[in-house]
Amino acid sequence: MTSPSRRDLANAIRFLTADVVQQASSGHPGTAMGMADIAEVLWNGFLKHNPANPKWSNRDRFVQSNGHGSMLIYSLLHLSGYDLTVQDLRDHRKLHSKTPGHPELGITDGVETTTGPLGQGFANAVGMAFAEKKLATEFNRDGFPIVDHFTYVFVGDGCLMEGVAQEAASLAGSLGLNKLIAVYDDNNISIDGEVGAWFADDTAARFRSLGWNVVADVDGHDSNAVASAFEAAHRSQDKPTMICCKTIIGFGSPNKQGKEEVHGSPLGIEEVALTRKSLGWDHPAFFVPAEILQGWNALAKGEAAESRWNELFADYSKSYPELAAEFSRRNAGELPKNFDAVVAAEVARILASDPAKQPLRKGSNRVATKLIENTPEVIGGSADVSVSTLAWTSASRSITKDDFAGNFVHYGVREFGMSAMMNGMAAHGGLLPYGSCYLVFSDYSRNAVRLASLMGLRAIFLYTHDSIGVGEDGPTHQPCEQMLALRAIPGMSLWRPGSELEALAAWEAAFKRKAPTVIVAARQDGAVFAHRPEHLDGIRRGGYVLRQSSRETPDVVLVGTGSELAQIIAAGDQLEQQGKSVRLVSIPNGNIFAAQDKAYQDEVLSFGTPAVFVEAASPLYWYQFLKGPGTVVGVDRFGESATGPELYRLLNITAERVVAEAIALLG
């Protein structure tokens, strides 16, 4: 029997794609058909993976950043032996299928990250390559390269137009991530047509200027040329590689190849038939001949590769038992055994200390430092403002191209790239990333934060300068709606601590959570008050009674978060002097508090009692918690350039306002 040619193997991708998209009456066939030859060379000639164990730690990572062409990766997974059947392919884009419209982490074995929002998959891949280099630096020893894999990413014109790709590519070059290999599908087509009129970049020159090794002018339909390009990429010792491949979108379609109409629409029944004839594919829909399936099957090769690594790791475990145990712990996503003891010691220290007036970001830094010192997988970072956000701790050490032994990344002014790279690190495994910037600039990166929640990634987004308290920098730097937007992300957990103990609970929860966390720490001073030991349980439940007047049933409930605890405490004092019974409630995490049972919420908020909620941000979020007559004191406009205290008075976020609102509610 004649062995199938490389073109025959690639055509299996093309016709699975054409048939599936045609049946679904929806999808993007052009990318998969155009990149099939490149994918065949990579997956059959270079990619190290084991379809029987998609989570093998030393596998190469493959990311399809141009995720709209998802039938490419689905075809590759099916053909090479992953748990993805023909029926799964036929269910493409159907409810609860394993082949959704865009690849999603956790839905399909072999998919390393959720892609589709263009450019972010590329930035995720940069984060994965960073993780590989960092973990190799920590764990590899002479003769034991237990962390030794490549990260491959396919990108299209759209990915390279998105700014997040530029941000990540620039940092990848600066850090010398030589095991990152990107393949640019240069097909000159996007949804609106030929891109030359609006994307005239010299991509090869651009990436050379960013410090990348570039293999340019590769014929993406010449398997030998593609293989030579990958070989050249593997030889790069100090730079990531961009392989620029010229391809024809929808390759093989006689009437639609090279045109925008094959980008995001089925070929049509007649055109599918003509394409079969054009490429000599004399097989029915959804059928792949046995010899071609055998040519693709990677199970034996993958099992052998993992078996060799298992033997290596077994010897490594004998020579370096502590490192091996630490490596296994990290990859399992488990925290150090002494983590809870470290938290308990910090709780005891805080409760034993006299309350002090301090910026909330400072209290956050103090408790984070202790946890970071004892959690070596943590990788911190900041978008150029580490001194302002206090993301840099006494336990931090900078990571540079020539020194990956540190634990802190200087991302530069790249909020979006930072956040998407963090997602890549978290998806890779073995690292727990946090990154920081000012809260108002979370808007730059919110789509990456959203994807972190969609994927359930353990990443921590630290934001400071949280309100009009920013002061003289003015409305461009004073957030008002950002917390509302972040809290609204499904599955998000946003903390706005009002004390050092609340900040400790926030960081503790973020380290333990198998999903993303936002921590918002104010630049301005917080309220000065003493915690009681029983507060901690309530903090961990998102909201609790901070203080209660002597009478069992309060006349009014005052609720605050973050630095606005100062306003409700001062207002409570004034109301008590007027003979009112007042309950003060802190809700440092509305997402967690909203998830508590109704009985707990009603108990904390004293169901039916008039309530005033106070936060120097959009008031809309807090109306869901009103359990009776009440109002919200917030900010529904942009700020101005003045000192923080002046702005609190100008926008009437004051204790006097809270008292007036409470009296009005009490009639």
N, C-alpha and C positions, 0 to 999 in steps of 0.2 A: 504494500500500500504506500502510495506517495504521501510523504509528510506534507501537511498544509503549509503554504507559504505565509510569510508575515502579513501579507495583504489579506490572505484568507482569514487569518486570526483577527485582524483589525476589522474586517467586514462583519464579523460576528457582532461587534459592538454596534456597527452602523445599522444593521437590520433589526437587532433587538430594539434599538432606539426608535427607528422608523416605525416599526410595527406597534410598539407600546404607545408611542405618542399618538399614532393614528387611532388606535382603539380608544384611548382616553379622550380623544378630540381636544386635547390640550397639552401644552408642553413646549419644550425648546429642543428640537432635534439637531439644529445646525451645529452647535458647539461639539456635541458628542461625535457627530459624523466627521467634523473637521479635525478633531484632535485624536481620533481613534488610532492613527498610526503612531503618534507620539506615545500615547498611553500603552499601546501594545509593547513597544520597546522598553519603556520604564518598568512595567509590571512583570514582563517575562524575562527581562534581562538584568534588572538592577534592584528592584524593590525587595527588601528583606522583610518578610511578614509570614505569619502562620494563620491561614484561614480558620484552623481549628481552635486557635486561641487568640482572638482579636485584641486581647489586653496584655499580651506578652510585653513586658516592660522595655525590651531592647529592640522592638520592631522599628523599622523606618516609619515615619509619619507621612501620610499622603493627605493633602488638603486640596480640594477643588474649590478655589475661591470663587470662580465663575459658576456659582451653584445653581443658577437657572438651568444649566445644561446637566441636570442631575442624573439623567439617564446614562451619562458617561460613567460615573462612579458606581451606579447600580449595576450596570452591565459588567464592569470590572469585578465587582464583588461576586456576582452570580457566577461568572465564568471561571474565576480562580478558585472557587470552592467554599465561599462563605455561606452562612445559613440564610440564603436568599434564593427562593425558588422562582421558577418561571411564573407561577401563579402570583407570587409577590410582585414580580415585574408587571404583570397584567393588571394588578391592583393599583398601579401608579396613579397618584393624586386622589385616591379614594379614601373615604373616612377610615381612620384607624389602620391604614396600611403601613407596611414597613418601607414603602417607597413614596414618601410625601413629595410635594412639589419641589421643595428644596431639601438638600441633605440636612438631617437633624441628629445631633448627638443624643445617644440614648434610645433612638428609635431603630436604627439600623446598625448591626454589627459591622465594624470596619470604617464607619464614619467617625472621624476624629473631632469634628467641630461642626457647629451649625453654620452654614454659609448661605448666601443669597444677597444680603445687603452688601453690595460690591465693595471690595477693598478690605473688608474686615477679615476674610479668610486669609488673605495675604499677611495681614498684621498678626493674626493668630499664629500663623506658621513661623513668623519671626520670633514670637514668644516661645513656641515649641523648640526652635533651634537654640534659643537662649537657655532654656531649661536643660537641654542636652549638654551644652557646654558647661553650664554651672554644675550639674550633677556629676559630670565626668571629672571636673576639677576636684570635687569633694571626695568622690568614692574610688576612682580608678587608681590602681597601683601598678608598678612595673610587672608586666606579664599578665595583668588582670584588667583588661579594658571592658569592664562589665557595663559601662554606659558608652555605647559606640554605635550611633545610628545617624542617618541622614533625615532631614525634613524636606520633602518635595512639595511644591505648591504650583498648581496651574492657575494662571491669571489671564484675563482677557483685557480688551481695550477699556472696558468700563471700570474694571478694578484699578487700572493704572490712572484713570482720570480722577478717581476719588482721592481726596486729600489724605485720608487715613493711610493709604498705601505709601504715599510719599513720606509721611512722618515715620512710619515703621521702617521703610527702606533706608532712610537716612541713618537711623540709629543702628540698623543691622550692619551697615557698612562701617560705621564708627566702632562697633564692637567686634568686627572681624568674625562674623558667624559663618565660618567656611563650610559648615555642614548643612547650610541652607541652600537649596537649589530651586530656583523659580523658573518656570517655563511660560513664556509669553506667547499666547495664541494670537498672532498678528494676522487677523483675517480681514481687517479694514471695514468691518460691518458691526453696527449696533441696531437697535430697534428703529431708529430714524433714518437708517441708510448708511452710505459710505461715510466713514468718520473723518476722512481727510480734511474736510472743511472745518471741523471743530477740534480735531486732535492731530495736530501736525508735529507733535514732539518727535525728536530724534531719541527714541527710547534707549538705544544702545549707549549713546553719548551721555544721556541723563544718568543712567545707572553707573557708567564709568566714573562720572563726576561724584557719585555718592560713595565711591570706594568699593564698588563691586567688580568682580571678574565677569566679563561679558563674552558670550559666544554668540556672535551676530550672524545674520543672513543664513540661517539654517532652513533647508527645505523640510517642512514638517511632514511631508509625505514620502520622504526618502529615509527609510529605516536605518540605513548605514550612516547617513549624515547625523541623524538624531542620536544614534548610539555613540558616535564619536564625540558629540556635544556632551553627553552625560559623562563619558570617560574624562573629558577635559575638566568638567565640573568637579569630579572626584579628586582630581589632582591639585585643586586649589587648596593652599595651606593656610591662608590668612584672610581670605575674602569670601563672602557669599557669591553665588554665581547666578546670573540671569542668562538664560538661553532664549534667544529671540527666534521663534519659528514662524516662518511664513506659511500660512495654511489657507485652504479654501473652505469657507463655511459651507456645511451641507455637502461635503465632498461626495461625488458619485451621482447626485441628482441631476439629470440632464438639463432640466429647465429651471431649476431653482438654486443650484449651487452658486456661491458667490454673491447671493442677493439677500436683502434684508428679510424677504418673505419666508426664508427658511429659518430665521433666527428664533421666532417665538410662535410658530404655527405648525400644525401637522403638514406633511407633504401633500396629502390627498391620495386617495386610493390609486388613481391612475399613475401619479408620479412615483408612488412606492413601487408599483409594478415596473415602470420604466427604469427605476434605479436598480432593481434586481437584474434586469436585463443588461444594463450598462456595466454593472460590476460582476456579472456572471455568477450571481448568487441564486442557484436553482433549487431553493428550498422553501417550504411553506412558512407562513408567519409563525414566529416564536420558536422555530425549530433550529437547533444548532447540531450539526453532524457530530458523531462520537469522536472522530479523529481531531476535530477542532476543539471540542471540549477537553480532550486529553492534552492537546497542545497548550491549553490555558491552565489546566489544573495545577495548583501550587501547593496542594496539601502535603505531598511527600517532601518537597523541597523545604517547605515551611517547618514541618516537623523536624527535619534534620537540622535546620538552622537553630531552632529553639533548643533541641537536644544538646547541641554543641555548647550553647550558652549555659544551659543548666549544669553541664559538667564543669564549665569554667566557674560558675557561681558556687558550685559545691566545693571546689578547691579553694576559691576565694574565702568561703565561710570558714574553712579550716585555718587558713593563714591569717585572716582578719575577722574574727568572729564578731567583734563589737561593731565594726563597720557594716558587716553583712546584716546584722540585726537592725541597725539603724536604717539601712537601705530598705529593708523589708517593711519596717514600720512606716517609713515615709510613703512608700508606694501603696500601702494599705490605707493611707489617709488617716492614720491614728495619731493622736497627740502623745507627747512624752508622758511617761507614767507619773512623773511628779507635777504634772500641769495643775491639777486641782489643789495640790499642796501649795504651789506658788500663789495661786489665786487666793487661797485661804489666808496666807501670810499677808498679802496685800490688803485684804479685807480687815484683818486685825490691826494693821498699821493705821489704816484710815480711821477706823472707829476709835482708836486710842489717841489720835492726834486732835489738837485743838483746831476747830474750823478756821480757815484762813481765806482772806480775800485773794483771788487769783483768776487769771484768764482761764476759761474752760479748756482751751487748747493746751495749756500748760499741765493741767491735771491729767488730761488725756495722754500727753507725752510721758508723764511720770509712770502711769500704770502700764502703758504699752511697752515701755522700756523693760520693765520686769518680765513681762510675758515673752518679749522677743529674745531676751537674754537666755531664756530657757527653752526656746522653740527654734532650733536651728534651720528648719525648713522655710522660715519666713524670709521673704524677699521684699524689702521696702522700696519705695521710690517716690519721686515727686516730679511734677511738671515745672521744674525750675524754681519752685518756691518753698523748698524744704525748710529754710530758716523761718519763713513766715507761718507755714502750716505746722511747724514742729514735728514733721514726719521724720526728720533726722533725730535719732536718739543717741545716747551715749554708747549704745550697743551697735551702732551703725558703722559700716565700713564700705567705702565706695568700690564699685565694680568698674573696671576699665578693660579695654581690649587686651591688655597684657597682664591683667590681674583679676581673675574671676573668683578669687577666694573670699571676696567681700559679700555683703548682703544688702546693698543699696544701689539702686539704679538711678542715675541722673538722666531722666528722660528728655531734658530740655523742654522747651515750650511746645509740647506735643500731647495735649490732654487726651485726644481721641486715640492717637497711636499708643500711648501709655495704657489706656484702659483695654484696648483690643489685644495688646501684647500680654497683659495680665491674664486675659481669658485664655490665651494660648498656653501660658505657663500652667494655669490651673487645669486645663484639659490634658496637658501632657502628664501631669502627676509628679509627685515628689517635692513640690514647692507650694507654699502658701503666700501668694502675693498681696501686698497692699500698695496703693498709690494715692497720691494726694494732689489737690489743687484747691483754689478758692471755690466755694459753693456756686457762685454765679457762673463759673466756667464749666460746671458739670453739664451745661447745655451742649458744649462742644463734643462731649463724649457720651451723651446719654444713650445713644443707640447701642454702644458697646455694653453699657451697664444693663440695658434691657436684654441684650443677648446673653449676658452672664446669668440673668434670672431665668431666661427661657431654657438655658442649658443646665441650670442647677449647679453652677460652678462656685467653688469656695474661693471667693476673691473679696477683698475689703477695699472699699472706696472711701477714703478719708477726705472730708471737705471742711474747710474752716472759713472764717470771715463770713458768718452765716446770716447777716441781717443788715438793717439800716445802721447797726452799731459799727459797721465798717467806717462810717463817718466821712471824712474829708475826701476820700477817693470818689465819692459821688455815686449817682444812680447806675453808672455802667458797672460798678463793682458791688452794688448792694442788691442781693437777691431778694425777691419777694415771692415768686411763684415756683422756684426750683424745688423746694421740699415737697410741695403739693405734687409736682410731676414725678418726682422720684418715689414718693410713697404710693403713687397710683400704679406703679409697675407691678403686675401680678407676681406674687412670690417674693417680693422685696421685703427686707427688714431694715428700716431706717431708725437709727438712734440719734436723739438730740439730747445728750446728757446735760444735766444742770448741776452736777457735782462730780467730785472725783470718784466717789463710790459708784455713781451711775455710769461714769466713763469706764470704770473697771468692768462692770457688768456688760457693757457694750462690747468691749474687746474680748472678754471671755466668751460671750455668745458668738461673736464673729469667728473666733478660732474654732469653735465647736460645730458651727453650722455647716451643713453640706449644701450650701447655696450662698449667694452673695449677700453682703451687708454694706450698708452705708452708715458711716459715723460722721455726724455733723458737730463740730466743736467750735464754739464761739471764740472770736479773738478777744472780746471784751470780758471784763470780770463777771463771774457768776455771783449768785447770792451766797451769803455767809450763814450757814446753819449747821446744826449737828444732826447726824444720822443716828438712828437706833438700830441695833442688830436685826430686829424683825423687818426693817425696811428692805433688806436684800432680797428676800423672796418676792416681795411685791415689785421691786425693780425688774427682776428677771421675768415677771409676768407682764411687763410693759407699762404698768401703772399701779399706783398705790397711794394710800393716805399718808401724806407727809406730816400733817398735824391736825389735831381736832380740838376744838374748845371743849370745856368740861362737860357740857350737856351731851347726852347720847345722840340726840337728833339735831343736826345742824339747821340753822335758818337758811344758810346759803353755802354753796360749794364754789370755791375758786380753784381753777385748774390752770396749770402752766407747764411749760417745757423750757429746757435750756436756761438761758440767761434771764428769761422772763419769770423764773421762780422768784426773782428779787421783787418784781412788781406785786405778785400775789401775796408774798409774805408781808410786805409793807402794807398792802391793802387789808390783809387779815388783821394785822395789829390795830389799824384804825377802826375797823368794824367792831372788833372786840371791845375797844374802848367805848364804843357806842352801845354796848350791851348785846351785840349780836353773837349768836353761836356760829362759828365759822369752821368749815372743813377745808383744808388745803390739800390738793391732789397734784401729784406730779405724774405726767405721762411721758416718760422719755422715749418710748417706742410705741407709737400708735398702731403700727402693723401688728405687733405682738398683742397689745391690749385688745384690739378688735377681734383677735382670734380666741380670746378667753370666753368661757361660757357666760351666758347672760347673767347668771346669778352673781358671778364675781364682778362683772361690770356694774351691775346695779348696786352691789354692796359698796364698791369703792366710790361711785358717783352719787350714792344716796338717792336712789330712784325717786323721781318726782320733786326733788328739792331744786329750787332755782339755782342756776349755775352760770358762772362767767368763765369762759375759756380765754386764755391770753397767749398769743404768740406773735412775734414781730415778723409775720409772713402772711401769705394769703390765708384768709379765714375759712375758705370753703371746706377744707378737710375736716374741721372739727364739728361741723353740724351733725355728723352721723352719731356723735356721742351724747348729744343733748337728750336727757331722759325726762325732760319736763320743761317748764319755762326757763329760758336762758338766752344768752347772747354770746357772740364771739368778738373779742377785741383783737383786731389784726391789722394788716397792711394791705390795702387794695389799690395802691398806686406806686409809682416809682419814687425813689427817694430824692434827696438833693445833696449838694456838697456842703457839709457842715460837720461839726463834731457829733459823735454818736449821741451824747446826752441831749444836745440841741434837737436832733432829729426825733428822738423818742418823745420829746415834748411837742415838737411840731406836729407829729403824726398821732399824738395823744395816746401813746402806749405808756401810760403812767399809772401809778398806784391810785392817784386821785380819780382817774377815769374809771378804774376798776371799782372803786368804792361807789362812785355815782351810778354805775350800771347795776351794781348789787342793790343799792337802795331803791332804784327804780323798779327792779324786779320784785322787791319786797313790798312795794306799794307804800 
